[in-house]
Amino acid sequence: MSLAESDKSTAAAAPPGRAPSRYASRSLTEGSIPKTLWFLAWPSIVSGLLQTLDNLAKLVWAGALGFVALASIGVAQGWVQLFNSARQGLDTASRAMIARAVGEGDIERANHVGVQSLIFNGTISFSMALIGILFVDFLLQILGVSGEIVEQGRTYLQLRFISTTSFAMLWCSGNMLAASGDTMTPMKAQMIARILYIVTGPFLVFGWLGLPVMGLPGAAIAAPVGQLSGSVLTFNALFTGKSRLHLSFKGVRPDFPLYWRMIQLGAPASWTQGERSVSQLILVGIVAPFGDTVLAAYSLIQRLQFFFNLGQLGLGQAAGVLAGQNLGARKLERAKQTTWWALGYCCLLSGVVGAVVLAFPTLFLTIFTREPHLLEAAIPWLRVVIFGFMVLGMANVFTQVFNTAGDTLLPTLVSAASVWFVQQPWALMLSGSEPHWELFGWQFSLPVVLDLGDIGIAWAMMLAIFVRVLIFFPYFLWGPWWKKKVY
């Protein structure tokens, strides 16, 4: 069955008297590329905006609690991202499979992948959350952070691990809808989840309306409330036939060969996410000797990366879905042109946002903290890493296109090379205040190239991002990312 025919069958299956959503019926393999890209991208961009507001709100709350709370969030986020990386590779695999199946017009296969993905994701996320909860003290202490950060971060991190399952269900279901061409429903789900989080968070953090003052743990409790509420919307779309997909658990049995293929396809993507999380944790170990104030500045800058990626993650995801569906429809040139359009839009967005922040760094940072010593540490970091953040969107577009095309190994290798051969060693060689370093019990030394102090770490982060983009460009032109098989 062709994609056009599947679209007709979707329309025919719509509830009587109700027109199907354009996102459940519009073909993504025909028509104007820039219009189709924006049609698919703008809901994802709004979702990215909501995620950014979510993270900025968390920074504002933590900033009001003090710089130790800011540092605790940064440390906890590294471990949560690392544990989530095992599951996020499965999202990449299911997105590639569903996009390719929809492009080929094989909706039955797309439905099967969707149901099995939910089962596999739920199992993995629950298992990883249990491990994290049991070993939380070890995870915090191994980084060598201060006892005050361990005390503030312990309960917060445990609660974050508990919420990983609700996070997994929201993102897994949203990714499947997006891969089928429906980015509107995930946007609405994210809107529900993020607004509930932003509204309820301060009541729990600061004890408004007579509620107990919970501090950081209050922010962690508010998260699953919003995530579960948003999941109701995405599950409703998936299981009632309101989207191009129509899932059902009736007669479902575990498909272990499919799980194995998901692992094969998603393992490189999981590795990419995992090694990035490990690299951030190691950077915490490199930054920690410079003191809690510098560690808070690093945590703040890392979280602000979401702001600089505003719109670019949505464009990357849309470009990946379009590329995957067009490859399924055997329209290679259209897949390539989609990527070029997404890269151009990313350059425009990042240029505008970066110029504004670079011109007014103090004004921007005072939104989150007014502590003079923290601002003094954070402003130089921001002025350096902003140039890397301005090209990071391009790296995200390439990664999403390659991953959704089924080429998950190349982004993994490039990311690993840029982190472990550029970012980490140069962070040591440019900060250079200690000739010998000990991380996770390992002792080693590197030559001091420049003694720039903590700001040398910021230069290393920026350099790694540029190296990643410079490698992606020739590979995109040469291939063979479009020849990969996903089944």
C-alpha positions in Angstrom: 0.0 0.0 0.0 1.4 3.4 -0.9 1.6 6.3 1.5 -1.2 8.1 -0.3 -3.4 5.1 0.0 -2.6 4.8 3.7 -3.5 8.4 4.2 -6.9 7.7 2.6 -7.4 4.7 4.9 -6.5 6.9 7.9 -9.2 9.4 6.8 -11.7 6.7 6.3 -11.0 5.3 9.8 -11.7 8.7 11.4 -14.6 8.9 13.8 -17.9 9.7 12.0 -18.6 13.4 11.5 -15.0 14.3 12.5 -12.3 15.3 10.0 -8.9 13.7 10.6 -6.1 15.9 11.8 -3.9 17.2 9.0 -1.0 15.7 10.9 -2.6 12.3 10.7 -3.2 12.5 6.9 -0.7 14.8 5.2 1.9 13.2 3.0 5.5 14.4 3.9 7.0 13.0 0.7 5.4 15.5 -1.6 5.0 19.3 -2.0 7.2 22.2 -1.0 10.1 21.2 1.2 10.4 24.4 3.3 6.6 24.5 3.8 6.5 20.8 4.8 9.5 21.3 7.1 7.9 24.1 8.9 4.5 22.3 9.0 6.2 19.5 10.9 8.8 21.6 12.8 6.8 24.4 14.4 5.0 22.1 16.9 8.4 20.6 17.8 9.8 24.1 18.2 7.0 25.0 20.5 7.7 21.8 22.5 11.4 22.9 22.7 10.3 26.3 23.9 8.2 24.7 26.6 11.1 22.4 27.6 13.4 25.5 27.8 10.9 27.4 30.0 10.7 24.3 32.2 14.5 24.2 32.6 14.7 28.0 33.1 12.1 27.9 35.8 14.1 25.2 37.5 17.1 27.4 37.4 15.2 30.4 38.8 13.9 28.2 41.7 17.4 26.8 42.4 18.9 30.3 42.1 16.6 31.5 44.8 17.7 28.7 47.1 21.4 29.5 46.6 24.4 28.5 44.5 24.7 25.1 46.2 21.2 24.2 44.9 22.3 25.3 41.4 25.4 23.0 41.7 23.3 20.1 43.0 20.9 20.3 40.0 23.9 20.2 37.6 25.4 17.1 39.3 22.0 15.3 39.5 21.2 16.1 35.8 24.4 14.4 34.7 23.4 11.1 36.4 19.8 11.3 35.2 20.9 11.8 31.6 23.3 8.9 31.9 20.7 6.5 33.1 18.1 7.7 30.5 20.6 7.2 27.7 20.0 3.4 27.7 16.3 4.0 26.9 16.8 7.0 24.6 18.6 4.8 22.1 15.3 2.7 21.8 13.5 6.0 21.0 15.9 6.5 18.1 15.5 3.0 16.8 11.6 3.1 16.9 11.6 6.6 15.3 13.8 5.3 12.5 11.7 2.2 12.0 8.3 3.9 12.1 9.4 6.8 9.8 10.7 4.3 7.3 7.6 2.1 7.5 5.2 5.1 7.1 7.2 6.3 4.1 6.8 2.8 2.6 3.1 2.8 3.4 3.4 -0.2 5.8 1.2 1.1 8.7 0.8 -2.4 10.1 4.5 -2.7 10.7 4.7 0.8 12.2 1.9 -0.1 14.7 3.8 -3.3 15.7 7.0 -1.4 16.3 5.1 1.2 18.4 3.5 -1.4 20.7 6.7 -3.3 21.2 8.6 -0.1 21.8 6.3 0.9 24.7 6.8 -2.5 26.3 10.5 -2.5 26.0 10.9 1.2 27.1 8.8 0.7 30.2 10.9 -2.3 31.2 14.2 -0.6 30.7 13.2 2.7 32.4 11.9 1.0 35.5 15.0 -1.2 35.9 17.4 1.8 35.5 15.3 3.9 38.0 15.5 1.1 40.6 19.3 0.9 40.2 19.7 4.7 40.5 17.6 4.9 43.7 19.5 2.2 45.5 23.0 3.6 44.7 22.3 7.4 44.9 24.9 8.1 47.7 27.6 6.3 45.8 26.8 8.2 42.6 27.1 11.6 44.3 30.2 10.9 46.4 32.2 9.3 43.5 32.4 12.8 41.8 34.2 14.3 44.8 31.7 17.1 45.3 31.3 18.8 48.7 29.3 17.2 51.5 26.8 20.1 51.3 26.0 19.3 47.7 25.6 15.6 48.6 23.1 16.5 51.3 21.0 18.8 49.1 21.2 16.6 46.1 20.5 13.1 47.6 16.7 13.3 47.9 16.3 15.4 44.7 18.2 12.8 42.7 16.3 9.9 44.1 13.0 11.6 43.1 14.3 12.3 39.7 15.1 8.6 39.2 11.5 7.8 40.3 10.1 10.1 37.6 12.2 8.5 34.8 9.4 6.0 33.9 6.8 8.7 33.5 9.4 10.7 31.5 10.0 7.6 29.3 6.3 7.1 28.5 5.8 10.7 27.5 8.8 10.9 25.2 8.5 7.4 23.8 4.8 7.9 22.8 5.6 11.4 21.5 8.5 10.2 19.4 6.3 7.6 17.8 3.7 10.1 16.8 6.3 12.5 15.5 7.9 9.7 13.4 4.5 9.0 11.8 4.1 12.7 10.9 2.1 14.0 13.9 4.1 16.6 15.8 0.9 18.5 17.0 -0.2 15.9 19.6 3.2 15.7 21.2 3.3 19.5 21.4 0.0 19.6 23.2 1.2 16.8 25.6 4.4 18.7 26.3 2.3 21.9 26.9 0.2 20.1 29.5 3.3 18.5 31.1 5.4 21.7 31.2 2.7 24.1 32.3 1.6 21.8 35.1 5.2 21.5 36.2 5.9 25.3 36.1 2.6 26.1 37.9 2.9 23.5 40.7 6.7 23.6 41.1 7.0 26.8 43.2 4.2 25.8 45.5 6.2 22.7 46.5 9.6 24.3 46.3 8.8 27.4 48.4 5.8 26.2 50.4 3.2 28.6 49.0 -0.4 28.5 50.3 0.7 26.8 53.5 2.3 23.8 51.8 5.5 22.5 53.4 8.8 24.0 52.1 10.4 21.1 50.2 13.2 22.9 48.4 14.8 21.0 45.4 12.8 17.8 46.1 9.6 19.8 45.5 10.8 20.5 41.9 11.4 16.7 41.4 7.9 15.8 42.8 6.2 18.2 40.4 7.8 16.7 37.3 5.9 13.3 37.1 2.6 15.0 37.7 2.9 16.9 34.5 4.5 14.0 32.6 1.8 11.5 33.4 -0.9 14.1 32.5 0.7 14.7 29.1 1.1 11.0 28.5 -2.7 10.6 28.7 -3.0 12.7 25.5 -0.4 10.9 23.5 -1.7 7.5 24.5 -5.2 8.5 23.6 -4.0 9.5 20.1 -2.1 6.2 19.6 -4.7 3.8 20.9 -7.9 5.4 19.6 -6.9 5.8 15.9 -6.8 9.6 16.0 -3.3 9.5 14.5 -1.8 7.7 11.5 -0.9 5.0 14.0 -3.5 2.9 15.8 -1.9 0.7 18.5 -3.4 -2.1 20.4 -2.2 -4.5 23.1 -4.7 -7.2 22.1 -2.9 -10.5 21.6 0.5 -8.8 21.9 3.5 -10.9 22.9 7.1 -9.8 23.4 8.9 -9.7 20.0 12.4 -10.5 21.1 13.9 -10.5 17.5 12.5 -6.9 17.2 14.0 -6.0 20.6 17.3 -7.2 19.4 17.1 -5.2 16.2 16.2 -2.1 18.3 19.2 -2.7 20.5 21.4 -3.0 17.4 20.0 0.1 15.9 19.7 2.1 19.1 22.9 1.0 20.9 25.1 3.6 19.1 22.6 6.3 19.9 22.5 5.2 23.5 26.2 5.1 23.6 26.3 8.7 22.3 23.9 9.9 25.0 25.8 7.8 27.6 29.2 9.0 26.8 28.0 12.6 26.7 26.6 12.2 30.2 29.8 10.5 31.4 31.8 13.3 29.9 29.7 15.9 31.7 30.2 14.0 35.0 33.9 14.0 34.4 33.8 17.7 33.7 32.1 18.1 37.0 35.1 16.3 38.5 37.5 18.7 36.6 35.5 21.8 37.7 34.9 20.8 41.3 38.5 21.6 42.5 37.8 25.3 41.5 35.1 25.5 44.2 31.3 25.4 44.6 30.8 28.8 43.0 32.6 27.8 39.7 30.7 24.5 39.8 27.4 26.4 40.1 28.5 28.6 37.1 29.2 25.5 35.1 25.9 23.9 36.0 24.1 27.2 35.1 25.8 27.4 31.7 25.0 23.7 30.9 21.4 24.2 31.7 21.3 27.4 29.5 22.3 25.3 26.5 18.6 24.5 26.2 17.9 28.2 25.6 20.4 28.4 22.8 19.0 25.3 21.2 15.5 27.0 21.2 13.9 25.9 17.9 16.9 23.9 16.7 16.0 20.7 18.3 12.5 20.9 16.8 14.0 21.6 13.4 16.4 18.7 13.8 13.7 16.3 14.7 11.5 17.4 11.8 14.3 17.1 9.4 15.1 13.6 10.6 11.5 12.4 10.3 11.2 14.0 6.8 14.5 12.4 5.7 13.4 9.0 7.1 10.0 9.0 5.4 11.5 10.2 2.1 14.1 7.5 2.2 11.3 5.0 2.7 9.6 6.5 -0.4 13.0 6.3 -2.2 13.3 10.0 -2.7 16.9 10.6 -1.8 17.3 14.1 -3.2 14.3 15.3 -1.3 15.8 13.9 1.9 19.1 15.8 1.2 17.3 19.1 0.4 15.3 18.9 3.6 18.6 18.7 5.5 20.0 21.8 3.8 16.8 23.8 4.6 17.0 22.7 8.2 20.7 23.8 8.5 19.9 27.2 7.0 17.1 27.8 9.4 19.3 26.7 12.4 22.0 29.2 11.4 19.4 32.0 11.3 17.9 31.2 14.7 21.1 30.6 16.5 22.7 33.8 15.1 19.8 36.0 16.3 19.6 34.4 19.8 23.4 34.3 20.2 23.9 37.9 19.2 21.3 39.1 21.8 22.8 37.0 24.6 26.4 38.0 23.7 25.4 41.7 23.7 23.7 41.5 27.1 25.2 38.6 29.1 24.8 40.2 32.6 21.2 41.1 31.9 20.5 37.6 30.8 22.2 35.8 33.7 20.6 38.0 36.4 17.3 36.4 35.5 18.6 33.3 37.4 20.9 34.7 40.0 22.0 38.0 41.5 24.8 36.7 43.6 27.8 38.8 42.5 30.4 36.1 42.9 28.4 33.7 40.8 27.8 36.3 38.1 31.6 37.0 38.1 32.3 33.3 37.4 29.5 32.7 34.9 29.8 35.7 32.6 33.3 34.7 31.2 32.0 31.1 30.7 29.0 32.4 28.8 31.1 34.6 26.5 33.2 31.6 25.5 30.8 28.8 25.1 28.1 30.8 23.3 30.0 30.5 20.0 29.9 26.7 20.4 26.2 26.8 21.3 25.5 28.8 18.1 26.7 25.9 15.9 25.4 23.1 18.1 22.0 23.3 16.3 23.7 22.2 13.1 25.3 19.2 14.8 21.8 18.3 16.1 20.3 18.4 12.6 23.0 16.2 11.2 22.6 13.7 14.1 18.8 13.5 13.8 19.0 13.0 10.0 21.7 10.3 10.3 19.9 8.5 13.2 16.5 8.5 11.6 18.0 7.3 8.3 19.3 4.3 10.3 23.0 5.4 10.4 23.4 5.6 14.2 27.1 4.6 14.3 28.6 7.6 12.6 27.2 10.2 15.1 28.4 8.0 17.9 31.9 7.8 16.6 32.1 11.6 15.9 30.6 12.5 19.3 33.0 10.2 21.1 36.0 11.5 19.2 35.1 15.2 19.8 34.6 14.5 23.5 37.5 12.2 24.4 40.1 13.4 22.0 39.2 17.1 22.1 37.0 18.3 25.0 38.3 16.2 27.9 42.1 16.4 27.3 42.0 20.0 26.3 39.9 20.9 29.4 42.8 19.6 31.5 45.5 21.1 29.4 43.9 24.6 29.2 42.8 24.8 32.8 46.2 23.6 34.0 46.1 24.5 37.6 46.8 20.9 38.7 49.6 18.9 37.1 48.1 15.6 38.3 44.4 14.8 38.3 42.4 12.0 40.0 39.0 11.1 38.6 37.0 8.0 39.7 40.1 6.8 41.5 42.4 7.1 38.4 45.5 9.3 38.5 47.0 10.7 35.3 48.7 13.9 34.1 48.7 15.9 30.9 51.0 18.8 29.9 49.8 22.3 30.7 49.4 24.1 27.4 47.8 27.3 28.8 47.1 28.0 32.5 43.6 29.6 31.9 42.0 28.3 35.1 38.4 27.3 35.0 37.7 29.3 31.8 40.0 26.9 29.9 37.3 24.2 30.4 34.8 26.5 28.6 37.2 26.9 25.6 37.6 23.1 25.4 33.8 22.6 25.3 33.4 25.1 22.5 36.3 23.6 20.5 34.7 20.1 20.7 31.4 21.3 19.2 33.1 22.9 16.2 35.1 19.7 15.6 31.9 17.7 15.5 30.2 20.0 12.9 33.4 20.0 10.7 33.3 16.2 10.5 29.6 15.9 9.9 29.6 18.2 6.8 31.8 16.1 4.5 30.1 12.9 5.6 26.7 14.3 4.8 27.9 15.1 1.2 29.7 11.7 0.8 27.4 9.3 2.5 26.5 6.4 2.8 24.0 7.4 5.5 21.1 7.1 3.1 21.9 3.4 2.3 21.3 2.0 5.8 18.6 -0.6 6.4 16.5 -0.3 9.6 14.6 -3.6 9.6 
